Structures are given as structure tokens and as C-alpha cells.
């Protein structure tokens, strides 16, 4: 079965959005760290430490766990849709940045910014 690029991206985006919402809704450590702008959504679809911030071992462990879950999900989506994991990550990043809450930090082209 062949997929158009647009339908592939839309479907991948929907799957990523569902995954991202489920993973984040259950992790108060990550939510609190994002609220404090210690960590944020990167342009590659993974969580990262905001420049100049220091995080606890607990936040680092939880962030690594979420990123590992995302990596697995991205690989599955990439395989299903015949696109690269990096493309899935970029699609995820756009969705996750859009859904980030007011005051959370997200990675933009020119570095970390706080969402209004």
C-alpha cells in the first residue's frame, strides 16, 4: 500500500500527539520541571534541559524514560509509514511545541524560548 506524503505526515502527527499526551499526562515530575522551565520540548521531538538550567537526578531519570518511550514510538511510526525516525521526531516536535503550555520553554530556531 502506498501513502501520500501528506497523509503519512498527518497520520504520523496524530499518532505522535496521542502518544505524547499519554506519556506526559502520567508524569508529574516532568510536568513540574516543564512548568519551571527546567526542561522543555526540543526541535527533534525529545525533551531536553534548557540552557543554563540544572536538573535533579530524578528529573534526569524521568526525562530519559520519556525520551526512550518516544524513541520506541517514533521508530514504530517510522516503520509503519516508511519515513525516517528523524522525520517522525520533527513532526512530533511541531505537535509537542504547539501543545506546550503557557510559560513552558520550547526550543526554537534561535534557542530556548518561553511560550507566552
C-alpha positions in Angstrom: 0.0 0.0 0.0 1.4 3.4 -0.9 0.8 6.5 1.2 1.0 10.1 0.1 3.5 12.3 1.9 0.7 14.5 3.2 -1.4 11.5 4.6 1.7 10.0 6.0 2.6 13.2 7.9 -1.0 13.7 9.1 -1.3 10.1 10.4 2.1 10.2 12.0 1.3 13.6 13.6 -1.9 12.2 15.0 -0.2 9.1 16.4 2.6 11.2 17.9 0.1 13.6 19.5 -1.8 10.7 21.1 1.4 9.1 22.4 2.8 12.4 23.7 -0.4 13.2 25.6 -0.5 9.8 27.2 3.2 9.8 28.2 3.1 13.3 29.7 -0.2 13.1 31.4 1.1 10.5 33.8 4.4 12.1 34.8 4.1 14.9 37.3 7.9 15.1 37.7 8.2 16.0 34.0 5.2 18.3 34.1 6.6 20.2 37.1 10.0 20.5 35.5 8.4 21.9 32.3 6.3 24.3 34.4 9.6 25.6 36.0 11.2 25.8 32.6 14.0 23.4 33.6 13.3 21.2 30.7 11.3 21.6 27.5 10.4 20.2 24.1 13.3 20.2 21.7 13.1 20.6 17.9 14.0 16.9 17.5 10.9 15.6 19.3 12.6 14.8 22.6 12.8 16.5 26.0 16.0 18.5 26.8 17.5 20.5 29.5 17.0 24.3 29.0 20.4 26.0 28.5 21.8 27.3 31.8 19.5 25.1 34.0 20.4 22.3 36.3 18.1 19.4 36.9 17.9 16.8 39.7 18.8 13.1 39.2 15.1 12.3 39.5 14.1 14.7 36.7 17.0 13.4 34.5 15.9 9.8 35.1 12.3 10.6 34.2 13.3 12.7 31.2 15.4 9.8 29.9 12.5 7.4 30.4 10.1 9.6 28.5 12.7 10.1 25.7 13.2 6.3 25.5 9.5 5.8 25.2 9.3 8.4 22.5 12.2 6.8 20.6 10.5 3.5 20.6 7.2 5.0 19.4 8.9 7.1 16.7 10.7 4.0 15.4 7.4 2.1 15.2 5.6 5.0 13.4 8.6 5.5 11.1 8.5 1.8 10.1 4.7 1.8 9.6 4.8 5.0 7.5 8.1 4.4 5.6 9.7 7.6 6.8 12.8 8.2 9.0 12.8 8.3 12.8 14.2 11.9 12.4 11.2 12.9 10.3 8.8 11.4 12.9 10.7 13.3 15.6 10.4 16.6 13.7 6.6 16.0 13.2 6.4 15.2 16.9 8.3 18.3 17.9 5.9 20.6 15.9 2.9 19.0 17.7 4.5 18.9 21.2 5.7 22.6 20.9 2.2 23.6 19.8 0.7 21.8 22.7 3.2 23.1 25.3 1.6 25.2 28.0 1.9 28.9 28.6 5.2 29.6 30.4 6.9 26.4 29.3 10.2 26.5 27.5 10.5 25.2 24.0 13.4 25.0 21.6 13.1 27.4 18.7 15.4 28.0 15.7 17.3 30.6 17.7 17.4 28.7 21.1 15.1 28.2 24.0 12.1 30.5 24.4 9.3 30.6 27.0 5.8 30.2 25.4 3.5 33.2 26.1 
